[in-house]
């Protein structure tokens, strides 16, 4: 019975949209520019960003990185993110 109560009180996983994916991608691109991620690591993480469906999919991708400088994070839209992922897949 306790297990049933736990299951009913757990919060459902929150889905993410394009804006959250873009923000995470911008953070990773910024970290790469600052030398915190190498190109392969950034490419792997950007692929995971593209596949993310839930907040819990995105959080681990930047958990080991410091917060980006405020001026380096842009919410410029998904086309830039898709372009970055496409160009990385050619590497």
Buried (B, 14 or more C-beta within 10 A) or exposed (E): EEEEEEEEEEEEEEEBEEEBBBBBBBBBBBBBEEEBBEEEEBBBBBEBBBEBEEEEBBEEBBEEBEEBEEEEBEEEEBEBBBEBBEEBEEE
